[in-house]
C-alpha cells in the first residue's frame, strides 16, 4: 500500500492504492471472453508526482498581469515601482512658447491658471500630481497604455482621471477611426468622446486600438519566479519536508487513509516540528518522492527570471537589487547606475510631454505646452552642472552670446547686451621696447578676463 501526498497546499494530491501486477504473457490456448464491466471503483497504483500539471501560455490581459505579475512577483513589482517613482519625480509645468523658436525656454503660466491648477491637483481623489502620475505610469507598464479622462466644465478640462484599461473598450467606425470610448462593465457603461480621452499607448501589432504590455512577453518568467518562491515557502512552512510516499501494511479504508495522512501532516508537517522523531509500526515506511530544493538550483532560476524581466522593462538589474545585476554591474556605484537610468528615461518624458501638449494643453489655447522640468531630478544634477560650466565657458570665450548660453541651460533669454570686446593677446617683450602690454586693460580679480586660443576676451 502506498500513500502519496504533499504536506503543502497544491503540490500534488493524495494518491493511494494497491500496486498493480506486472504484465502476464497471453496463452493462445486460452479463449478469452469479454469481461463484465464492474462499476465499483477499484484501487489502483496511481502515484501522482509534483509538476504533473501542464501549463499553457500565461494570460496577458491587464487583470491577469496585474495579479500574477505586479502583485505576485517581487521583480516585476520592483521594476514597475522604480519606473513609476522616477517618472513622477520631475514636475509637470505648463508654459507659453514662441513657435518661431520652439527650442527656447517658454514663459511659465500663472500659478492660478486653470491648467497650472489642474496639473498640481488633477482631481479631488488624489493628494498630489505625484500620486496621479505614478498611477498612470504604473498602468502603462502593466497594460502598455494609460487612458486618462478629461472631465470638462463649460468646455474646459477641470479634472483628470486615470481609467482602468480592462474596463475600457474602443468603439471604432468602419473607417477605423474611433467613434467613442466605452467604460464600465455590465449595464453600467459610460460613453466618452475621443476628444475627452488622452490615450497614451505602446505599439501593439495585434490590436491597433490598444497598447501592448511589456510584461506580456515575460509573464512565464514572472510566474516561474513567484512559483519558485511559493515552493520554497511551502517546503519550509511544512517543516522542510518534501513530498512523501507513506507505505503501510494492509488495505486501510478511505477514512483510515485520510486519518493517517492528516495525523502525519499535523505531527511532522509544521515549521516547529523540525526535530520530531517519527515512529512506525511493522511494515510501515516513508520514502521521499519530491525534489530537494537544493537540487533545483533555484538561485539560477531567480537570476535568469530577474534578468529577463528587467530586460523587458528596460531597467538596469542592479537598480532593484537583482543578484546578477549587482555582480556584473558596469557602473562604479549605485549613484552612477541611477544617473544612467534617469538619463535613459528622458525619451519617455519627451513622449509624455508631446502627448499632454497635443491632447491637453491645446484645450487652453495655442502656443501652450506641457513638459517635465528635469532640473528637479537629483540624479541628473551632475549633467546639469557640466552643461552650465560648458555654456559659461563658451560664453566667456565669445563663442556664443549670452542669450544662447542661457538657452543651452534652459533659461529664458534676457534682452541682448553688448558682446565681449576682443583684443589681441600681447606677445613676448620686443627687444628695445619699454612697454610690452600697456595697451591691454587688466581685470582686478581676473573673473572678466578670459583667454580663448590666441585671443583674450574682456567681458564688459
C-alpha contacts under 8 A as a table, 3 or more apart, distances in Angstrom:
res1	aa1	res2	aa2	distance
1	X	16	X	7.25
1	X	17	X	6.08
1	X	18	X	5.18
1	X	19	X	6.87
1	X	247	X	5.59
1	X	248	X	5.69
1	X	249	X	6.37
1	X	250	X	6.72
1	X	251	X	6.74
2	X	15	X	7.91
2	X	16	X	5.62
2	X	17	X	6.19
2	X	18	X	6.91
2	X	19	X	7.77
2	X	45	X	7.83
2	X	245	X	6.26
2	X	246	X	5.73
2	X	247	X	4.64
2	X	248	X	6.80
3	X	14	X	6.86
3	X	15	X	6.11
3	X	16	X	4.77
3	X	17	X	7.45
3	X	245	X	5.21
3	X	246	X	4.66
3	X	247	X	6.05
3	X	248	X	7.96
3	X	257	X	7.81
3	X	261	X	7.84
4	X	13	X	7.57
4	X	14	X	5.24
4	X	15	X	5.18
4	X	16	X	6.33
4	X	47	X	6.51
4	X	48	X	7.31
4	X	243	X	7.61
4	X	244	X	5.90
4	X	245	X	4.28
4	X	246	X	6.25
5	X	12	X	6.40
5	X	13	X	5.65
5	X	14	X	4.20
5	X	15	X	6.63
5	X	243	X	6.25
5	X	244	X	6.06
5	X	245	X	6.63
5	X	261	X	7.64
6	X	9	X	7.22
6	X	10	X	7.53
6	X	11	X	5.96
6	X	12	X	5.58
6	X	13	X	6.54
6	X	14	X	7.03
6	X	242	X	7.38
6	X	243	X	4.72
6	X	244	X	6.63
7	X	238	X	6.20
7	X	241	X	7.46
7	X	242	X	7.45
7	X	243	X	6.48
7	X	265	X	5.97
7	X	269	X	6.17
8	X	11	X	6.17
8	X	234	X	5.41
8	X	235	X	7.16
8	X	238	X	6.58
9	X	234	X	7.54
10	X	13	X	7.29
11	X	50	X	5.48
11	X	51	X	7.32
12	X	48	X	6.48
12	X	49	X	6.13
12	X	50	X	5.03
12	X	51	X	7.64
13	X	48	X	6.90
14	X	48	X	7.71
15	X	46	X	6.21
15	X	47	X	5.64
15	X	48	X	6.30
16	X	43	X	7.60
16	X	44	X	7.66
16	X	45	X	7.05
16	X	46	X	7.06
16	X	47	X	7.40
16	X	257	X	7.94
17	X	43	X	4.78
17	X	44	X	4.78
17	X	45	X	4.84
17	X	46	X	6.67
18	X	43	X	5.97
18	X	44	X	5.44
18	X	45	X	5.03
19	X	44	X	6.59
19	X	45	X	4.47
20	X	44	X	6.53
20	X	45	X	5.68
27	X	30	X	5.71
28	X	31	X	7.41
38	X	41	X	7.95
48	X	52	X	7.20
49	X	52	X	6.14
49	X	289	X	7.31
49	X	290	X	7.37
50	X	53	X	7.92
50	X	243	X	7.93
50	X	290	X	6.82
51	X	54	X	7.67
55	X	58	X	7.81
57	X	220	X	7.17
58	X	219	X	6.16
58	X	220	X	6.11
58	X	223	X	7.91
59	X	64	X	6.13
59	X	65	X	7.39
59	X	219	X	7.85
60	X	64	X	6.20
60	X	65	X	5.88
60	X	216	X	5.27
60	X	219	X	7.36
61	X	64	X	5.47
61	X	65	X	6.23
61	X	143	X	7.65
61	X	166	X	7.73
62	X	65	X	5.27
62	X	66	X	6.06
62	X	142	X	6.77
62	X	143	X	5.27
62	X	165	X	7.00
62	X	166	X	5.87
63	X	66	X	5.07
63	X	67	X	6.11
63	X	166	X	6.75
64	X	67	X	5.12
64	X	68	X	5.71
64	X	69	X	7.44
65	X	68	X	5.34
65	X	69	X	4.83
65	X	70	X	6.54
65	X	142	X	6.52
65	X	143	X	7.66
65	X	215	X	7.27
65	X	216	X	7.44
65	X	219	X	7.30
66	X	69	X	5.56
66	X	70	X	4.93
66	X	71	X	6.02
66	X	142	X	6.35
67	X	70	X	6.09
67	X	71	X	4.99
67	X	72	X	6.31
68	X	71	X	6.10
68	X	72	X	5.09
68	X	73	X	7.00
68	X	219	X	7.93
68	X	222	X	7.54
68	X	223	X	6.71
69	X	72	X	5.40
69	X	73	X	5.32
69	X	76	X	6.13
69	X	77	X	7.56
69	X	215	X	7.71
69	X	219	X	6.59
69	X	222	X	5.81
69	X	223	X	7.06
70	X	73	X	5.93
70	X	74	X	7.54
70	X	76	X	5.41
70	X	77	X	4.87
70	X	80	X	7.72
70	X	142	X	7.31
71	X	74	X	7.80
71	X	77	X	6.76
72	X	77	X	7.94
72	X	226	X	6.26
73	X	76	X	5.45
73	X	77	X	6.26
73	X	222	X	5.82
73	X	223	X	7.29
73	X	225	X	6.65
73	X	226	X	5.24
74	X	77	X	5.06
74	X	78	X	5.96
74	X	226	X	7.70
75	X	78	X	5.08
75	X	79	X	6.17
75	X	222	X	7.74
75	X	306	X	6.13
75	X	309	X	7.17
75	X	310	X	7.86
75	X	320	X	7.74
75	X	322	X	7.89
76	X	79	X	5.27
76	X	80	X	6.13
76	X	222	X	7.07
76	X	309	X	6.74
76	X	310	X	7.96
77	X	80	X	5.31
77	X	81	X	5.85
78	X	81	X	5.22
78	X	82	X	6.04
78	X	320	X	6.05
79	X	82	X	5.22
79	X	83	X	6.24
79	X	310	X	6.84
79	X	313	X	7.06
79	X	315	X	6.87
79	X	320	X	6.63
80	X	83	X	5.15
80	X	84	X	6.08
80	X	138	X	6.23
80	X	141	X	6.51
80	X	142	X	7.90
80	X	313	X	7.80
81	X	84	X	5.20
81	X	85	X	5.99
81	X	138	X	7.23
82	X	85	X	5.21
82	X	86	X	6.11
82	X	320	X	7.59
83	X	86	X	5.15
83	X	87	X	6.03
83	X	137	X	7.74
83	X	138	X	7.93
83	X	315	X	7.99
84	X	87	X	5.01
84	X	88	X	6.25
84	X	133	X	7.62
84	X	134	X	4.92
84	X	135	X	7.62
84	X	137	X	5.37
84	X	138	X	5.73
85	X	88	X	5.33
85	X	89	X	6.46
85	X	134	X	6.31
86	X	89	X	5.33
86	X	90	X	7.97
86	X	342	X	7.23
87	X	90	X	6.98
87	X	133	X	7.50
87	X	134	X	7.15
87	X	137	X	7.25
87	X	345	X	7.78
87	X	349	X	7.46
88	X	91	X	7.30
88	X	130	X	5.30
88	X	131	X	7.84
88	X	133	X	5.74
88	X	134	X	5.85
89	X	130	X	7.39
89	X	376	X	7.40
89	X	377	X	6.37
90	X	372	X	5.72
90	X	373	X	5.42
90	X	374	X	5.47
90	X	375	X	7.50
90	X	376	X	5.49
90	X	377	X	5.72
91	X	372	X	5.62
91	X	373	X	5.35
91	X	374	X	7.59
91	X	376	X	7.13
92	X	119	X	6.79
92	X	370	X	6.66
92	X	371	X	5.66
92	X	372	X	4.68
92	X	373	X	6.19
93	X	108	X	7.10
93	X	116	X	7.24
93	X	119	X	7.58
93	X	370	X	5.63
93	X	371	X	5.62
93	X	372	X	6.35
93	X	373	X	6.63
94	X	108	X	5.92
94	X	109	X	5.88
94	X	115	X	7.14
94	X	116	X	6.37
94	X	361	X	7.80
94	X	368	X	6.89
94	X	369	X	5.70
94	X	370	X	4.50
94	X	371	X	6.67
95	X	106	X	5.50
95	X	107	X	5.13
95	X	108	X	4.02
95	X	109	X	5.02
95	X	368	X	5.64
95	X	369	X	5.66
95	X	370	X	6.57
96	X	106	X	5.27
96	X	107	X	5.15
96	X	108	X	6.32
96	X	109	X	6.67
96	X	367	X	5.63
96	X	368	X	4.56
96	X	369	X	6.49
97	X	101	X	7.75
97	X	102	X	6.38
97	X	104	X	7.54
97	X	105	X	7.04
97	X	106	X	4.35
97	X	107	X	6.42
97	X	367	X	5.63
97	X	368	X	6.35
97	X	369	X	7.36
98	X	101	X	5.31
98	X	102	X	5.75
98	X	104	X	7.60
98	X	106	X	7.10
98	X	367	X	6.88
99	X	102	X	5.15
99	X	367	X	6.56
101	X	104	X	5.73
102	X	105	X	7.75
104	X	407	X	5.79
104	X	410	X	7.21
104	X	411	X	7.85
104	X	412	X	6.95
104	X	413	X	7.89
105	X	407	X	6.67
105	X	410	X	5.54
105	X	411	X	5.74
105	X	412	X	5.22
105	X	413	X	7.93
106	X	412	X	6.75
107	X	412	X	7.55
109	X	113	X	6.46
109	X	116	X	6.80
110	X	113	X	5.26
110	X	116	X	7.20
111	X	116	X	5.98
111	X	117	X	7.05
112	X	116	X	6.54
112	X	117	X	6.19
113	X	116	X	5.19
113	X	117	X	6.18
114	X	117	X	5.20
114	X	118	X	6.21
114	X	158	X	7.36
115	X	118	X	5.11
115	X	119	X	6.15
115	X	158	X	7.99
115	X	361	X	7.62
115	X	364	X	7.38
116	X	119	X	5.24
116	X	120	X	6.41
117	X	120	X	5.29
117	X	121	X	6.20
117	X	122	X	7.93
118	X	121	X	5.00
118	X	122	X	4.78
118	X	123	X	7.42
118	X	158	X	6.39
118	X	159	X	6.37
118	X	160	X	7.67
119	X	122	X	5.58
119	X	129	X	6.40
120	X	128	X	6.37
120	X	129	X	5.23
121	X	124	X	7.15
121	X	126	X	7.35
121	X	127	X	7.21
121	X	128	X	5.45
121	X	129	X	5.52
122	X	126	X	7.34
122	X	128	X	7.46
122	X	129	X	6.19
122	X	132	X	7.07
122	X	158	X	7.90
122	X	159	X	5.28
122	X	160	X	5.00
122	X	161	X	7.29
123	X	126	X	6.06
123	X	159	X	5.01
123	X	160	X	5.82
123	X	161	X	6.77
124	X	127	X	7.32
126	X	129	X	7.45
126	X	131	X	6.37
126	X	132	X	6.39
127	X	131	X	6.82
128	X	131	X	5.57
128	X	132	X	6.71
129	X	132	X	5.01
129	X	133	X	6.12
130	X	133	X	5.28
130	X	134	X	6.08
131	X	134	X	5.17
131	X	135	X	6.25
132	X	135	X	5.25
132	X	136	X	6.35
132	X	162	X	7.68
133	X	136	X	4.94
133	X	137	X	6.07
134	X	137	X	5.29
134	X	138	X	5.96
135	X	138	X	5.17
135	X	139	X	6.14
135	X	162	X	7.46
136	X	139	X	5.16
136	X	140	X	6.29
136	X	146	X	5.68
136	X	147	X	7.92
136	X	162	X	6.38
137	X	140	X	4.89
137	X	141	X	6.29
137	X	146	X	7.09
138	X	141	X	5.25
138	X	142	X	6.20
139	X	142	X	5.16
139	X	143	X	5.75
139	X	144	X	7.21
139	X	145	X	6.55
139	X	146	X	5.85
139	X	164	X	7.84
139	X	165	X	7.90
140	X	143	X	5.34
140	X	144	X	4.52
140	X	145	X	4.27
140	X	146	X	5.02
140	X	201	X	7.35
140	X	213	X	7.49
141	X	144	X	5.39
141	X	145	X	7.35
141	X	213	X	6.38
141	X	214	X	6.54
141	X	215	X	7.37
141	X	313	X	7.74
142	X	145	X	8.00
142	X	213	X	5.89
142	X	214	X	7.31
142	X	215	X	6.49
143	X	146	X	7.81
143	X	165	X	7.10
143	X	211	X	6.92
143	X	212	X	6.65
143	X	213	X	4.63
143	X	214	X	7.77
143	X	215	X	7.94
144	X	201	X	5.89
144	X	202	X	5.68
144	X	211	X	4.68
144	X	212	X	4.61
144	X	213	X	3.79
144	X	214	X	6.41
145	X	165	X	7.48
145	X	199	X	7.12
145	X	200	X	5.53
145	X	201	X	4.08
145	X	202	X	6.33
145	X	210	X	7.18
145	X	211	X	4.98
145	X	212	X	7.26
145	X	213	X	7.47
146	X	162	X	7.30
146	X	163	X	7.66
146	X	165	X	7.37
146	X	198	X	7.87
146	X	199	X	5.97
146	X	200	X	5.23
146	X	201	X	6.37
147	X	162	X	6.05
147	X	163	X	5.51
147	X	164	X	7.41
147	X	165	X	6.75
147	X	197	X	6.75
147	X	198	X	5.83
147	X	199	X	4.66
147	X	200	X	6.48
148	X	160	X	6.43
148	X	161	X	5.43
148	X	162	X	4.61
148	X	163	X	5.86
148	X	197	X	5.66
148	X	198	X	4.96
148	X	199	X	6.42
149	X	160	X	5.62
149	X	161	X	5.03
149	X	162	X	6.39
149	X	163	X	6.88
149	X	196	X	5.91
149	X	197	X	4.82
149	X	198	X	6.43
150	X	157	X	5.61
150	X	158	X	7.30
150	X	159	X	5.97
150	X	160	X	5.00
150	X	161	X	6.77
150	X	196	X	5.01
150	X	197	X	6.05
150	X	198	X	7.48
151	X	157	X	5.51
151	X	158	X	5.88
151	X	159	X	5.02
151	X	160	X	6.18
151	X	161	X	7.61
151	X	196	X	7.23
152	X	155	X	5.49
152	X	156	X	5.08
152	X	157	X	4.08
152	X	158	X	5.40
152	X	159	X	6.96
153	X	156	X	5.36
153	X	157	X	6.25
153	X	158	X	6.19
156	X	363	X	6.78
156	X	364	X	7.40
157	X	160	X	7.72
157	X	360	X	7.99
157	X	363	X	7.44
163	X	167	X	7.68
163	X	168	X	7.44
164	X	167	X	5.67
164	X	168	X	6.83
165	X	168	X	5.16
166	X	169	X	7.96
167	X	182	X	8.00
167	X	183	X	5.46
167	X	184	X	5.13
167	X	185	X	6.48
168	X	181	X	6.72
168	X	182	X	5.64
168	X	183	X	4.58
168	X	184	X	6.72
169	X	181	X	5.81
169	X	182	X	5.07
169	X	183	X	6.46
170	X	178	X	6.45
170	X	179	X	7.80
170	X	180	X	6.31
170	X	181	X	4.74
170	X	182	X	6.27
170	X	209	X	6.65
171	X	178	X	5.72
171	X	179	X	5.66
171	X	180	X	5.34
171	X	181	X	5.96
171	X	182	X	7.00
172	X	175	X	7.71
172	X	176	X	5.56
172	X	177	X	5.44
172	X	178	X	4.01
172	X	179	X	5.19
172	X	180	X	7.10
173	X	176	X	5.27
173	X	177	X	5.49
173	X	178	X	5.96
173	X	179	X	5.76
174	X	177	X	7.46
178	X	181	X	7.54
178	X	194	X	6.97
179	X	193	X	7.26
179	X	194	X	7.01
180	X	191	X	6.37
180	X	192	X	5.61
180	X	193	X	5.07
180	X	194	X	5.62
181	X	191	X	5.72
181	X	192	X	5.12
181	X	193	X	6.50
181	X	194	X	6.48
181	X	197	X	7.96
182	X	189	X	6.34
182	X	190	X	5.69
182	X	191	X	4.67
182	X	192	X	6.45
183	X	189	X	5.44
183	X	190	X	5.10
183	X	191	X	6.36
183	X	192	X	7.83
184	X	188	X	5.64
184	X	189	X	4.54
184	X	190	X	6.30
185	X	188	X	5.61
185	X	189	X	5.93
186	X	189	X	6.98
192	X	196	X	6.51
192	X	197	X	7.43
193	X	196	X	5.45
193	X	197	X	7.10
194	X	197	X	5.24
195	X	198	X	7.79
195	X	359	X	7.86
198	X	355	X	7.59
198	X	356	X	7.70
198	X	359	X	6.04
198	X	360	X	7.69
200	X	352	X	7.90
200	X	355	X	6.96
201	X	210	X	6.73
201	X	211	X	4.56
201	X	212	X	7.43
202	X	210	X	7.97
202	X	211	X	4.74
202	X	212	X	5.67
202	X	213	X	7.67
203	X	208	X	7.45
203	X	210	X	7.93
203	X	211	X	5.77
203	X	212	X	6.11
204	X	207	X	5.46
204	X	208	X	5.98
204	X	210	X	6.54
204	X	211	X	5.29
204	X	212	X	4.74
205	X	208	X	6.71
207	X	210	X	5.65
207	X	211	X	7.57
208	X	211	X	7.71
212	X	216	X	7.58
213	X	216	X	5.33
213	X	217	X	7.99
214	X	217	X	6.40
214	X	218	X	7.78
214	X	312	X	5.88
214	X	313	X	6.29
215	X	218	X	5.28
215	X	219	X	6.02
215	X	309	X	7.56
215	X	312	X	6.73
215	X	313	X	7.37
216	X	219	X	5.58
217	X	220	X	7.70
217	X	312	X	7.49
218	X	221	X	5.15
218	X	222	X	6.24
218	X	308	X	7.09
218	X	309	X	6.06
218	X	312	X	7.11
219	X	222	X	4.88
219	X	223	X	5.96
220	X	223	X	5.08
220	X	224	X	6.05
221	X	224	X	5.01
221	X	225	X	6.09
221	X	305	X	5.11
221	X	308	X	7.41
221	X	309	X	7.13
222	X	225	X	5.15
222	X	226	X	6.29
222	X	305	X	6.82
222	X	309	X	7.31
223	X	226	X	5.29
223	X	227	X	5.98
224	X	227	X	5.14
224	X	228	X	5.98
224	X	305	X	7.52
225	X	228	X	5.26
225	X	229	X	6.45
225	X	301	X	7.23
225	X	302	X	6.05
225	X	305	X	6.29
225	X	306	X	7.99
226	X	229	X	5.16
226	X	230	X	6.16
227	X	230	X	4.84
227	X	231	X	6.01
228	X	231	X	5.06
228	X	232	X	6.37
228	X	298	X	7.12
229	X	232	X	5.15
229	X	233	X	6.15
230	X	233	X	4.94
230	X	234	X	6.09
231	X	234	X	5.15
231	X	235	X	6.07
232	X	235	X	4.95
232	X	236	X	6.26
232	X	293	X	7.32
233	X	236	X	5.39
233	X	237	X	5.89
234	X	237	X	5.22
234	X	238	X	6.03
235	X	238	X	5.56
235	X	239	X	6.80
235	X	240	X	4.88
235	X	241	X	6.15
235	X	242	X	6.26
236	X	239	X	5.20
236	X	240	X	4.35
236	X	241	X	7.40
236	X	271	X	6.46
237	X	240	X	6.89
237	X	269	X	7.77
237	X	270	X	6.10
237	X	271	X	4.89
238	X	241	X	6.11
238	X	268	X	7.78
238	X	269	X	4.38
238	X	270	X	4.54
238	X	271	X	5.42
239	X	268	X	6.89
239	X	269	X	5.19
239	X	270	X	4.89
239	X	271	X	4.24
239	X	272	X	6.79
239	X	273	X	5.93
239	X	274	X	5.41
240	X	269	X	7.98
240	X	271	X	7.46
240	X	274	X	7.33
241	X	244	X	7.94
241	X	269	X	6.82
242	X	288	X	6.75
242	X	289	X	7.51
242	X	290	X	5.21
242	X	291	X	6.77
242	X	292	X	6.85
243	X	288	X	6.17
243	X	289	X	5.68
243	X	290	X	4.41
243	X	291	X	7.68
244	X	286	X	6.68
244	X	287	X	5.70
244	X	288	X	4.56
244	X	289	X	5.31
244	X	290	X	6.51
245	X	286	X	5.70
245	X	287	X	5.15
245	X	288	X	6.19
245	X	289	X	6.36
246	X	284	X	7.38
246	X	285	X	5.98
246	X	286	X	4.57
246	X	287	X	6.53
247	X	283	X	7.61
247	X	284	X	5.27
247	X	285	X	5.06
247	X	286	X	6.02
247	X	287	X	7.99
248	X	283	X	5.88
248	X	284	X	4.31
248	X	285	X	6.67
249	X	282	X	7.49
249	X	283	X	5.34
249	X	284	X	6.28
252	X	255	X	7.85
252	X	256	X	5.59
252	X	257	X	6.03
253	X	256	X	5.13
253	X	257	X	6.22
254	X	257	X	5.08
254	X	258	X	6.23
255	X	258	X	5.20
255	X	259	X	6.14
256	X	259	X	5.04
256	X	260	X	6.00
257	X	260	X	5.15
257	X	261	X	6.16
258	X	261	X	5.20
258	X	262	X	6.02
259	X	262	X	5.12
259	X	263	X	5.96
260	X	263	X	5.14
260	X	264	X	6.19
261	X	264	X	5.20
261	X	265	X	6.17
262	X	265	X	5.11
262	X	266	X	6.11
263	X	266	X	5.25
263	X	267	X	5.94
264	X	267	X	5.19
264	X	268	X	5.79
264	X	269	X	7.03
265	X	268	X	5.56
265	X	269	X	4.56
265	X	270	X	7.51
266	X	269	X	5.59
266	X	270	X	6.66
267	X	270	X	7.22
267	X	273	X	7.27
268	X	273	X	5.60
268	X	274	X	7.55
268	X	276	X	6.68
268	X	278	X	7.74
269	X	273	X	6.75
270	X	273	X	5.36
270	X	274	X	7.71
271	X	274	X	6.50
273	X	276	X	5.36
280	X	284	X	5.74
280	X	285	X	6.97
281	X	284	X	5.73
291	X	295	X	7.08
291	X	296	X	7.39
292	X	295	X	5.44
292	X	296	X	6.88
293	X	296	X	5.10
293	X	297	X	6.97
293	X	298	X	7.13
294	X	297	X	5.71
294	X	298	X	7.44
297	X	300	X	5.76
297	X	301	X	6.94
298	X	301	X	4.86
298	X	302	X	6.16
299	X	302	X	5.18
299	X	303	X	6.11
300	X	303	X	4.98
300	X	304	X	6.10
301	X	304	X	5.26
301	X	305	X	6.11
302	X	305	X	5.29
302	X	306	X	5.89
303	X	306	X	5.26
303	X	307	X	6.24
303	X	322	X	7.09
303	X	323	X	6.52
303	X	324	X	6.12
304	X	307	X	5.29
304	X	308	X	6.29
305	X	308	X	5.26
305	X	309	X	6.13
306	X	309	X	5.30
306	X	310	X	6.17
306	X	317	X	7.46
306	X	322	X	6.18
307	X	310	X	5.22
307	X	311	X	6.13
307	X	317	X	6.47
307	X	322	X	7.36
307	X	324	X	7.48
307	X	325	X	7.50
308	X	311	X	4.96
308	X	312	X	6.32
309	X	312	X	5.20
309	X	313	X	6.39
310	X	313	X	5.17
310	X	314	X	5.76
310	X	315	X	5.28
310	X	316	X	6.58
310	X	317	X	5.86
311	X	314	X	4.93
311	X	315	X	6.56
311	X	316	X	7.82
315	X	319	X	7.33
315	X	341	X	6.92
316	X	319	X	5.59
316	X	320	X	7.73
316	X	325	X	7.06
316	X	337	X	7.51
316	X	341	X	7.02
317	X	320	X	5.88
317	X	321	X	6.37
317	X	322	X	5.16
317	X	323	X	7.81
317	X	324	X	7.41
317	X	325	X	4.47
317	X	326	X	7.15
318	X	321	X	4.91
318	X	322	X	5.68
318	X	323	X	7.37
318	X	324	X	7.75
318	X	325	X	4.38
318	X	326	X	4.73
318	X	329	X	6.56
318	X	334	X	7.80
318	X	337	X	7.58
319	X	322	X	7.70
319	X	334	X	7.31
319	X	337	X	6.86
319	X	338	X	6.87
321	X	325	X	7.06
321	X	326	X	6.52
322	X	325	X	5.30
322	X	326	X	6.42
323	X	326	X	5.24
323	X	327	X	6.26
324	X	327	X	5.00
324	X	328	X	5.91
324	X	329	X	7.98
325	X	328	X	5.33
325	X	329	X	5.41
326	X	329	X	5.25
329	X	332	X	7.81
331	X	334	X	7.27
331	X	336	X	6.04
331	X	337	X	5.77
332	X	336	X	6.61
332	X	337	X	7.92
333	X	336	X	5.48
333	X	337	X	6.59
334	X	337	X	5.01
334	X	338	X	6.15
335	X	338	X	5.01
335	X	339	X	6.11
335	X	379	X	7.39
336	X	339	X	5.04
336	X	340	X	6.28
337	X	340	X	5.22
337	X	341	X	6.12
338	X	341	X	4.99
338	X	342	X	6.12
338	X	379	X	6.54
339	X	342	X	5.19
339	X	343	X	6.16
339	X	379	X	4.97
339	X	380	X	6.07
340	X	343	X	5.01
340	X	344	X	6.20
341	X	344	X	5.08
341	X	345	X	6.58
342	X	345	X	5.14
342	X	346	X	6.90
342	X	379	X	6.82
342	X	380	X	7.15
343	X	346	X	5.53
343	X	380	X	7.31
344	X	347	X	6.91
345	X	348	X	5.12
345	X	349	X	6.37
346	X	349	X	5.03
346	X	350	X	6.30
347	X	350	X	5.06
347	X	351	X	6.19
348	X	351	X	5.07
348	X	352	X	6.41
349	X	352	X	5.16
349	X	353	X	6.10
349	X	371	X	7.92
349	X	372	X	6.54
350	X	353	X	4.84
350	X	354	X	6.29
350	X	371	X	7.47
350	X	372	X	7.76
351	X	354	X	5.36
351	X	355	X	6.39
352	X	355	X	5.02
352	X	356	X	6.13
352	X	371	X	7.98
353	X	356	X	5.36
353	X	357	X	5.98
353	X	369	X	7.87
353	X	370	X	5.76
353	X	371	X	4.83
353	X	372	X	6.75
354	X	357	X	5.06
354	X	358	X	5.98
354	X	370	X	7.70
354	X	371	X	7.94
355	X	358	X	5.35
355	X	359	X	5.90
355	X	360	X	7.84
356	X	359	X	5.26
356	X	360	X	5.11
356	X	361	X	6.41
356	X	369	X	7.83
356	X	370	X	6.18
357	X	360	X	5.60
357	X	361	X	4.71
357	X	362	X	6.39
357	X	368	X	7.33
357	X	369	X	4.85
357	X	370	X	5.16
357	X	371	X	7.78
358	X	361	X	6.33
358	X	362	X	5.82
359	X	362	X	6.29
359	X	363	X	7.52
360	X	363	X	5.63
360	X	364	X	7.65
361	X	364	X	5.56
361	X	365	X	7.14
361	X	368	X	5.84
361	X	369	X	5.69
361	X	370	X	6.54
362	X	365	X	5.49
362	X	366	X	6.17
362	X	368	X	6.81
362	X	369	X	7.79
364	X	368	X	7.44
365	X	368	X	6.48
373	X	376	X	6.28
374	X	377	X	5.35
374	X	380	X	7.75
375	X	378	X	7.81
375	X	380	X	7.63
375	X	381	X	7.46
375	X	384	X	7.55
377	X	380	X	5.66
377	X	381	X	6.91
378	X	381	X	5.31
379	X	382	X	7.33
380	X	383	X	5.35
380	X	384	X	6.39
381	X	384	X	5.13
381	X	385	X	6.26
382	X	385	X	5.19
382	X	386	X	6.31
383	X	386	X	5.17
383	X	387	X	6.22
384	X	387	X	5.08
384	X	388	X	6.12
384	X	409	X	7.61
385	X	388	X	5.01
385	X	389	X	6.11
386	X	389	X	5.12
386	X	390	X	6.20
387	X	390	X	5.23
387	X	391	X	6.06
387	X	408	X	7.69
387	X	409	X	6.74
388	X	391	X	5.11
388	X	392	X	6.08
388	X	408	X	7.97
388	X	409	X	6.12
389	X	392	X	5.18
389	X	393	X	6.09
390	X	393	X	5.03
390	X	394	X	6.14
391	X	394	X	5.23
391	X	395	X	6.15
391	X	405	X	5.23
391	X	406	X	7.82
391	X	408	X	6.71
391	X	409	X	7.42
392	X	395	X	5.05
392	X	396	X	6.01
392	X	405	X	6.69
393	X	396	X	5.13
393	X	397	X	6.05
394	X	397	X	5.08
394	X	398	X	6.24
394	X	399	X	5.20
394	X	400	X	5.87
394	X	405	X	7.68
395	X	398	X	5.09
395	X	399	X	5.85
395	X	400	X	5.03
395	X	401	X	5.86
395	X	402	X	6.22
395	X	405	X	6.22
396	X	399	X	7.68
396	X	420	X	7.80
396	X	448	X	8.00
396	X	450	X	6.26
396	X	457	X	7.28
396	X	459	X	7.23
397	X	400	X	7.87
397	X	450	X	6.19
397	X	451	X	6.69
397	X	452	X	5.45
397	X	457	X	6.39
398	X	401	X	6.87
398	X	419	X	7.46
398	X	420	X	6.34
398	X	457	X	7.06
400	X	404	X	5.98
400	X	405	X	6.48
401	X	404	X	5.15
401	X	405	X	6.17
401	X	419	X	6.83
402	X	405	X	5.01
402	X	406	X	6.22
402	X	413	X	7.70
402	X	416	X	7.49
402	X	417	X	7.66
402	X	419	X	7.93
403	X	406	X	5.18
403	X	407	X	6.14
403	X	412	X	7.93
403	X	413	X	4.65
403	X	414	X	6.29
403	X	415	X	7.86
403	X	416	X	6.91
404	X	407	X	4.97
404	X	408	X	6.23
404	X	413	X	7.37
405	X	408	X	5.21
405	X	409	X	6.82
406	X	409	X	5.43
406	X	410	X	6.38
406	X	411	X	4.97
406	X	412	X	6.50
406	X	413	X	5.80
407	X	410	X	5.07
407	X	411	X	5.36
407	X	412	X	6.40
407	X	413	X	6.25
408	X	411	X	7.50
418	X	460	X	7.62
419	X	459	X	7.69
419	X	460	X	7.92
420	X	457	X	6.11
420	X	458	X	5.94
420	X	459	X	4.79
420	X	460	X	6.24
421	X	457	X	6.03
421	X	458	X	5.70
421	X	459	X	6.63
421	X	460	X	7.36
422	X	455	X	6.79
422	X	456	X	6.03
422	X	457	X	4.72
422	X	458	X	6.37
423	X	440	X	7.60
423	X	455	X	6.60
423	X	456	X	6.02
423	X	457	X	6.69
423	X	458	X	7.82
424	X	454	X	7.53
424	X	455	X	5.59
424	X	456	X	6.51
425	X	454	X	6.26
425	X	455	X	5.27
425	X	456	X	5.63
426	X	436	X	7.20
426	X	437	X	5.88
426	X	440	X	7.83
427	X	436	X	7.73
428	X	436	X	7.32
429	X	433	X	6.90
429	X	435	X	7.82
429	X	436	X	5.23
430	X	433	X	5.38
430	X	436	X	7.06
433	X	436	X	6.64
435	X	438	X	6.06
437	X	440	X	5.79
438	X	441	X	7.35
442	X	446	X	7.81
442	X	449	X	7.67
443	X	446	X	5.05
443	X	447	X	7.28
443	X	448	X	6.39
443	X	449	X	6.18
445	X	448	X	7.67
446	X	449	X	5.29
446	X	450	X	7.83
447	X	450	X	7.52
448	X	457	X	7.89
448	X	458	X	5.77
448	X	459	X	4.99
448	X	460	X	7.46
449	X	456	X	6.91
449	X	457	X	5.77
449	X	458	X	4.81
449	X	459	X	6.43
450	X	456	X	5.71
450	X	457	X	5.14
450	X	458	X	6.62
450	X	459	X	7.93
451	X	454	X	7.47
451	X	455	X	5.93
451	X	456	X	4.35
451	X	457	X	6.09
452	X	455	X	5.37
452	X	456	X	6.06
452	X	457	X	7.41
453	X	456	X	7.93
